[in-house]
Amino acid sequence: MVVEAPELTYVLPIRRWRSAADAELAAYLQWLAAEPGIQVVVVDGSSPEIFDAHRAAWPEAVFHVPVDADLTGRYGKVNGVITGVRAARHERVVVADDDVRWDREGLSRMARLLDHAELVCPQNHFDPLPWHARWDTARSLLNRAAGIDFPGTLGVRRSAVLAAGGYDGDALFENLELIRTVQAVGGRAVSAPDLYVRRLPPAAGHFWSQRVRQAYDDLTLPARFAAELALGPLVAALVVRRRPRALAVGGLVATAAAEVGRRRAGGSAVFPASCSLFAPAWLGERAVCAWVALWLRLARGGVSYADTRLCKPANRPGEIRRRLQAQRSGATLTPATSRRPAPAAARRSPRARVPR
């Protein structure tokens, strides 16, 4: 099958603290830059020495730039994304973490979806799948069963981001912050649960370091976070009352829910059945980490990130709308791109809207 060449800009925000050869990433960037119609923008927030090492290692066709000096958000990834969107020469933009690996067919489909929406959420899947990646995949499966699993890559229309003047660089749950910001300017955000994009698994040590941080993100989803907080006391009560049957039933229900997510939209093709078996373990992890996240919020003022501490998981939709209104009334809105968003009639799509 011949796959049409997409026209889009691929934005990779990156920041590394030590120089290390990464031949696999260099080869991936080489492939991307050679694809017809694709502009590759790597926004590098690393130190000057590491920045220079990256420039020497990566293909000349990659547009390798530092973060724009006027961006002062404490979450460096957001600064990188906004810099990359500003530098994009295409209206359709894919933003991806450095462990995401798109293929040509996926990029072409994303380009088509962005003709009918301002933001598209695909579905990540780990490949290869060590034990800790299967554990984390259980989280994705439960999210899919409940609605949407937020990925490490998004498709977005450049005009929508610029019309909002970017998005909050102090928000930890940056993907949700971007989604809510695009929706606040009237953009349509949709989920494509059958657009599967490969993601490399982290090292086991990095996996463990992300447990509390991921739980902290859910502070911006009050109903979900309340349920996670209630889970630990509920399990403890069942243990004290010696209700092993109830615990077993709960574990089976969690596994079944994950299996629903695994089979949704053809997911069984990329998610092995063994991942569903990790759902009870992941829920046990979240039952503990949610309380740790709450303590960090109340006692420490936020969660550590790099050399700073971030308090805000994400802004509520109403707060974002008020910020945009204040920008407009104060004439501080970043000028919108000259390209027009897709006309209203073209925005109809069978995909589900992304929940706010």
Secondary structure as UniProt FT lines:
FT   STRAND          8..14
FT   HELIX           23..34
FT   TURN            36..37
FT   STRAND          38..44
FT   HELIX           48..57
FT   TURN            60..61
FT   STRAND          63..66
FT   TURN            69..70
FT   HELIX           76..87
FT   STRAND          92..96
FT   TURN            98..99
FT   STRAND          100..101
FT   HELIX           104..113
FT   TURN            114..115
FT   STRAND          119..126
FT   HELIX           131..146
FT   STRAND          153..157
FT   HELIX           158..163
FT   TURN            164..165
FT   TURN            169..170
FT   HELIX           174..184
FT   TURN            185..186
FT   STRAND          189..199
FT   HELIX           204..209
FT   HELIX           211..217
FT   HELIX           218..220
FT   HELIX           222..240
FT   TURN            241..242
FT   HELIX           244..263
FT   HELIX           264..269
FT   HELIX           273..278
FT   HELIX           279..295
FT   HELIX           296..300
FT   STRAND          303..305
FT   TURN            306..307
FT   STRAND          308..310
FT   HELIX           317..329
FT   TURN            330..331
FT   HELIX           344..347
FT   STRAND          352..353
//
